[in-house]
Each structure stands twice: as structure tokens, then as C-alpha cells.
């Protein structure tokens, strides 16, 4: 592990102390677990955002007429 410093407000320090005492863990462990949970939650939320973004009608691009492919291309 690597040691780092974190600046917290007085109220954040109080919350961290309270959580650590309640769970019987060190403040460092509480911070590490909270960071891991935050990362996991936000990664899962973003993980599949692009699914379906380029969904088509199932045809291969080689089977789509050029006029259809170019429709709307370059228009603002």
C-alpha cells in the first residue's frame, strides 16, 4: 500500500471517526472500502451506456445502398 494524505472538513472527520468506531475498523480501512464501493457503483452505471447506440436493423453495411448510408451525413 501507498501512504497518502486527505484533507477533510471537521464534519467529514467526525463522520469518518463515527463510521470507523461503529464498524470496528480503522479510518483508513473505512476510506478504502468507501472508495472501492464508489468506484464499483459508478463503473457499473457507465459500463453499458454505449450498448445499442449504433444498433441498426440487422443488415450488413455492405447490403445497405450508398444513398441510404449517406442520408443525413454532413448535415447540421
HELIX and SHEET records of a PDB file:
HELIX    1   1 UNK A   10  UNK A   23  1                                  14    
HELIX    2   2 UNK A   27  UNK A   47  1                                  21    
HELIX    3   3 UNK A   61  UNK A   63  5                                   3    
HELIX    4   4 UNK A   66  UNK A   70  1                                   5    
END                                                                             
